[in-house]
Amino acid sequence: MSAVVPNPTDRLGRPFADLRISVTDRCNFRCTYCMPREAFGASYRFLPRSEILTFEEIERVAGIFARLGARKLRLTGGEPLLRHDLPGLVRRLATATRLDLALTTNGSLLAEQAAALAGAGLGRVSVSLDSLDDEVFRRMNDVRFPVARVLAGIRAAEEAGLAPIKLNAVIRRGLNEDAIVPLVERFRGTGHVVRFIEYMDVGATNRWRLDDVVPAREILERLRARFELEPLDPGYRGEVARRWRLADGSGEIGIIASVTAPFCGDCTRARLSADGHLYTCLFAAAGYDLRAPLRAGADDAELEALVRSLWAGREDRYSELRAGIGGRPARIEMSYIGG
């Protein structure tokens, strides 16, 4: 691989550092905050295979981003474990980029694939886990999937060496506020990190209302009523979670507060959709087509120059501007670009 060139910076001085790659737009859950059943029902048209980037194309694009200074790659979806032979893609990326490779999953298929993913070179995994209460969990995923099978996937990931694991819970008013303390209790002493995410207004189908958001302040109050917490410094520029450790050293928690405490000013992420569009913001209305030049024969230098120019023109900061934006402007669904 050729030498890494300096990271491009955008119009607000933010360097590029992290690439999230969606490998499929399909998911086997219908979580109400992401892929609600009324919008993603039986008649919904998912991307045909011909429009999805091949492993070879993903590897090539990842290599370009690695040369532009990427420090880590995260595979997302949809549900990425639905993509056939995902360990094969992990192996390709591990060999081609030698970057930190991570995966975000709903955990439903993790028990079957954790060992193969670790063997292929995956370094870390994040698992969505909105509640330990089985009925609440089933209601939130809306396919009646039992929480026990996700917990089995977490154990398999532990055994495969994919630890510590990040466990992500989207907290929504009236659904799972009571999950906050039990999640920390369950995973304290394991080395895993429990992270709580404010319910976000991503996409246009999840019927988001500000009244449904449990703000970071309230999440922290619930935690402090049970645990003694000590704040931790950010681990790197662009880290989206504010972090605390349990004072007795038995665990770490994080809170991602993109609604009440936006972090646009330090956002270093780009997102590649399953069909090869580059998005420079989670709340973007449209992406930039990389698949067309990729399949039209553009060489790596041309693609690298295109990506560099796109990042250099970036000025996205939706979360900071949210309060002043009237209505809910059109934007891409989270399931399409992986959150």
C-alpha positions, 0 to 999 in steps of 0.5 A, spaced: 500 500 500 502 506 498 504 512 503 499 515 507 497 522 505 495 528 510 488 527 512 484 532 508 480 537 512 473 540 511 471 547 511 470 547 518 477 544 519 475 537 521 479 532 519 477 525 516 479 519 520 473 514 520 469 511 515 463 507 516 461 502 510 454 499 510 454 492 506 447 491 506 441 495 506 437 489 509 435 488 516 431 482 520 429 487 525 424 492 525 426 497 530 421 502 531 426 508 531 430 505 525 426 501 520 419 501 523 414 496 520 409 501 517 415 504 512 419 497 511 414 492 510 413 486 505 412 491 499 418 495 501 424 494 495 431 493 498 437 494 493 438 489 488 444 485 488 447 489 482 446 495 485 450 493 491 458 494 492 462 488 491 467 485 496 472 487 491 469 494 490 469 495 497 476 493 498 478 498 493 474 504 496 477 502 503 484 502 501 483 509 498 480 512 504 486 508 508 491 512 504 487 519 506 488 517 513 483 513 515 484 510 522 479 505 523 473 502 518 466 500 521 462 495 518 455 496 518 448 495 515 442 494 515 444 488 519 451 487 516 451 479 518 446 478 513 451 479 508 453 473 505 460 471 507 462 477 511 468 474 514 471 474 507 470 481 506 473 482 513 479 478 511 480 482 505 480 489 509 484 486 514 489 484 509 489 490 504 488 496 509 491 494 516 486 498 519 482 497 526 476 494 523 470 494 527 463 491 526 456 494 529 450 489 529 444 487 532 447 481 535 442 476 532 447 472 528 453 473 532 453 467 536 454 463 529 459 468 526 463 471 532 469 466 531 469 466 524 469 474 524 475 474 529 479 469 525 478 473 519 481 479 523 475 483 526 478 487 532 472 489 535 464 489 535 458 493 538 452 490 539 445 494 539 441 492 546 436 496 548 433 492 554 434 486 558 427 485 559 425 480 554 418 483 553 421 490 552 426 488 547 421 484 543 417 490 542 422 494 540 425 490 535 418 488 533 419 481 530 419 478 537 426 476 537 428 474 544 433 478 548 437 471 550 439 470 543 443 476 543 446 475 549 448 468 547 451 472 541 455 477 546 458 471 550 460 468 543 464 474 541 467 474 548 469 467 547 472 469 540 476 475 543 472 480 540 472 484 547 471 489 550 464 489 547 460 496 546 453 495 548 449 500 545 442 502 547 437 507 544 433 510 550 426 512 548 421 515 552 415 511 555 419 504 552 425 503 555 428 508 560 427 503 566 433 499 562 438 504 563 440 501 570 439 494 569 444 494 563 450 497 567 448 492 573 448 486 568 455 488 565 459 491 570 465 487 571 465 484 564 470 489 561 464 491 556 462 498 555 455 500 556 453 506 551 446 510 552 444 513 545 439 519 545 433 517 540 435 521 534 431 524 528 434 520 523 431 519 516 423 521 515 420 514 517 421 513 525 415 519 527 421 522 531 418 527 536 422 531 541 418 529 547 420 522 546 427 523 547 430 522 554 436 527 554 443 525 556 442 529 563 436 525 565 440 518 563 446 521 567 441 522 573 438 515 573 445 513 573 448 517 579 442 515 583 445 508 583 452 509 581 458 513 583 461 516 577 467 519 575 468 523 568 473 520 563 477 524 558 475 523 551 480 518 548 481 521 541 478 527 537 471 526 534 469 521 539 462 521 540 460 519 547 462 522 553 464 517 558 464 515 565 467 510 569 464 507 575 468 509 581 469 502 584 473 500 577 467 495 575 465 498 569 465 504 564 459 507 561 458 512 555 452 517 553 451 519 546 447 526 546 447 528 539 440 531 540 441 535 546 449 536 546 451 536 539 458 534 537 458 536 530 464 541 531 469 534 532 465 530 527 471 526 523 466 521 520 464 519 513 459 513 511 459 509 505 452 506 503 451 499 500 450 502 493 456 506 493 454 513 495 458 517 500 455 521 505 458 526 510 453 527 515 448 522 518 443 527 517 444 528 510 439 528 504 443 525 499 450 522 498 455 523 492 456 517 487 462 513 488 460 507 484 459 510 477 466 512 477 468 506 480 465 502 475 466 506 469 474 505 470 476 511 474 483 509 477 485 510 484 488 517 483 482 519 480 477 516 486 482 519 491 482 526 488 474 526 488 474 523 495 479 529 497 475 534 494 468 532 497 471 532 504 474 539 503 467 542 501 464 539 507 460 543 512 455 539 515 453 540 522 445 539 522 445 537 529 448 544 531 442 547 527 437 542 528 433 547 533 433 553 527 431 548 522 423 548 521 419 541 520 423 535 518 427 536 511 428 530 507 434 526 509 436 519 508 434 513 513 439 511 518 438 503 515 441 505 509 448 508 511 449 504 518 448 510 523 
